[in-house]
Amino acid sequence: MKDKTVFAFVHIEKAAGTTLNHILRNNFFPNYIDVRPLKNESTRIFKNDDLNVYMKINPCLKCISGHSIIPENLFVDNIKIKYFTVLRNPVHRYVSQFLHLVKIKSIKNDFEFFLSHSHFNNYQTKKIAGKEDLDSAKSILSNKMIEVGAVEEFDSFLLRLKKSLHPIKFDPTYTKKNITGSNAAKASLFDEYENEILHRNELDIKLYNYVLNQLIPERNNQYGQTVLKTDLERFRRDNVHTKTHVKNYADYIIRKGYYEPITGLIRKKSGMPAKGSY
């Protein structure tokens, strides 16, 4: 029996993930799902049993995305999983996550309180490797990802992803989503807490520099620097005229009327909250 291919976006908070999710929904609809752990024993990590349940919910599933997806934790028989992800400048991402939690999750607006939580330290490294292990994270990005990008070169990443997904027809046009906080607010926090932020993101900074200075140039060379430049100019010109897809509305109905309610019930039965990404 030939393995089924499922594409998996490792969604790191505040790294253009919401924007990319909308792109994936438009392209893989109706066979795309935002996934989350379904059992208490998952310990906030999306695992094999969870994926098997989602495959029953939608047997035609082709693409998943989730904050809880860690590449080292999925080994499902007859399913070939192809991962991709986007990283972001660790300082900017760290501060943006704080501002997002203040705005959306209603945590107290106290950056020193946020700094005291080691959970957020080297967040991107832990998202990739499942632990604060720089070498493991580098290896996974190099060997287990069909594409890796950075927010700071998002358009180029989308063109490389389009090529990596071939022969699947992939439309990378988009409108930015879920932008958090003013640049002034971010700069103010960095100016005041620069040393503390850098210390808590030391591994992430090394990982990000590895991606920016080694992996991305390698991927761009494989694409073809001259071709990429031409394609990038055309893409940015065309992307100005992006419109809301009709699929957006249909996707919303399916998500809110089917996927989220049924997975919410499964989570509640396992003693977990119905809502949440983890």
N, C-alpha and C positions, 0 to 999 in steps of 0.2 A: 504494500500500500504506500503510495507516494505521500510524503509529509506535506501537511497543510502549512502554508506560510502565514504568519501573523506579524504585522509590524507593530513595534512597541515604542512609544515615545516616553522616555524617562523625563518626567516633568518636574523641574527644579523650580521652587517658588521664586517669583519675581525675576524670572529670566526669559521673558517673552513667551511663556508657556500658554497663557490664555489666548494670545494672538494665534499661535501655532495650532492650538486645539480647534479654533474656528476654521482654519485652513484645512485641517484634517477632516473635520466634519463635512465640509463642502465637497471634499474629494472622495471620501470613503462611505458617505451616506448611502444606505442606511446601515452599513456594516462596520460602524465605528462606535466605540463605547468608552466613556470615562470610567475607569475601573477603580475599585477600592477593596480592601480586605473585607471578607464576609464572615470570618470566624474570630472569636476572641483569641484563640491560640495563634492567630496570624501575627500577633505582636506588632501591629502597624506596618507590616510588610506584605505586599501582594504575593501570594504563593500558588503552587501548583493546583491545589484544591479549589482555590478561588477562580483561577482561569478555567478549570473544567466546568464550574458552575456557569460562568459567563458563556462558554461555548454551548451549553445547553439552552441558555436564554436566547442566544442568537447563533445557530449552527453555521451561519455564513460569515461570522466575524472575521474581519480582515485587518483591523487596526485598533489598538488600545492605547490609552494614555492615562497616566496617573502619578500622583505624588509618591505613592507607596511602591512603585515599581523599581526594583533593584535587580540588575541583570544576573547576578550570581544566584538568584533564588528561584528561577523558573527552568525546570527541566521536564517538559511534558511530552509523553510519547506521541509520535506522529504529528507533532507541531514544531515547525522550524520558526523560531522567534528572531526577528531582525530588529535590532535596537538602533535608536538614534536619540540625540539629546542636544541641548543648547546650554552653554554656560554663560556667565556674566562676570564682569569685573567684580571681584569679591567684596570690595569696599562698598561699591554702589548697591550691590545686591543685598548686603547685610543691612544697610541703612533703610533701603526700600522695604525690606521685610518688616522691620520695626514699624515704619510709618503705616504699612498695610495692616498690621495687627492692631495698631491704635485705632485706625479708621474703621476697619471691617469687623474685627473681633472684640473690640472694646476693651483691650487691655489698658492699664493705666499708662498715661503719657509720661513715662519715666525711663529714659534711656539707660540709666545706671541699673535699673531693675532688669532691663532686657540684657545688658551686658553680663549680669550675674548668672544667666542661664546658659550652661555649657552646651545644651541641646542645639543651640544655634551656631556654635563654633565650628569652623571648617565644614560648613553645611553641605557644600557641593561635593567635597571629597566623600563624605559619608553617604550622600545620595547615590553616588556611582559605585562605591566599593562596599557600602554597608557598614563601614567603620572608618576610623581616621588612619587610613593606610594609603599614603601617597603613591607608592609603587604599584599597589593593586589597582588603584583608580586609573593610573596611567595605562596599565596593561589592558584594562577593560575598554578604555576609550580607543586604544590603538587596535585592539584585536577583535572586539565584540560589537563594535558599532559600525553600521553601514554608513553613518554620517555623524559628524560632530561639528557644532558651530558655536559662535559667540554672538551675544546680543549686538555687540558693536559692529558685527559684519553680517547682520541677519539676512539681508537680501542675497548676498553671495551664498550663504548657507542654504537658502531655499532653492537656489538654482542647482547647487550640488545635490541636494536631496532629490530634486526632480530627476536628475540624471541617475541617481542611485536607485530610484524606484522604477525606472524604465524596465519593461514596456508598459507599466501602468501609466495611464494618462493622468498627469498631475498638474493642476492649476495653482500656482503659488501666490496669486494676487491676494491682497489682504487690506484690512483696515486695523490700525493699532487698537488693542483692547487692554483694559485694566491697568491704566497708567496711574501710578501712586505718587503723591507728594510733589511739592515744588522743588526745583533745583536748589533754590535758596535754603530751604529747610534741610535738604540733604547736605549741602555744603557746610551749613552751620554746625550740624552734628559732627561731621568729620573734622572740622577745625578744632572743635572742643575736645574730642575723644580720639584723636588720630592714633596715638600709641596703643590704646586699648583695642581699637578695632583691628589694627594691623596684627597685633599679638594673637587675637582670637581667630584670625583668618590666615595664619601663616601657611598652612598646607594648601588652602584654597588658592592663595596667591601663586604658589609654585605650580599647582595644577593648571591654573588659568594661563600662566605664562607658557607652560608646556604646550597647551592647546593653541595659543595665539602664535607662538613663535616656531612651532614644529609641525603639529598635526594639520592645522589649517593651511599653511603654505604647501605641505605635501599634497593635500586634497586639491588645492587650487592648481597645482602643477599637473595633477592627473586630469583635471578638467580641461586645462589649457589656458594659460594666462590671457592670451590675446582673445580667444573665444569668450572667456568669462567676462572680460571687459566689455566686449560688444554686446553679449547677452544681458549684462547688467544694465547697460544704458537703455536697451530696449525695454527691459522689464520695468525699470523705474518710470519710464515714459508711459507705459501702458497701465501701470499700477495706480496712477493718479486718477484714472477713470473707474476704479473699482466700485461696484454697486453691491447692495445686499442681495444675496442669493435667495431665491424662493425656498431652497433647501433649508435655510436657516430656520424658517418657521416650522417646517415639517419636522426637522430635527428636534426643535424645542418641544413639540408635542410628544414625540416618541420618548425623549429623555424624561420629561416631567410626568407623562402619562403611563409609561411602561417601565423603563430601565430603573429609574430612581425609586419608584414605589416597590417594585418587586425585590430589588436588592436591599431596600430599607427593611422590608419584612424579614428577609433572611438574616440581616444583621440583628434585628431585635430579638429574633428567635434564639440567636447565639449569645444574647446578653449585651449586645453592643448598641450604641445610639443609631437610630435610623439614618441620620444625617452625618456628614463628615467625609473627608478624603482619606482618613486613616482608620 
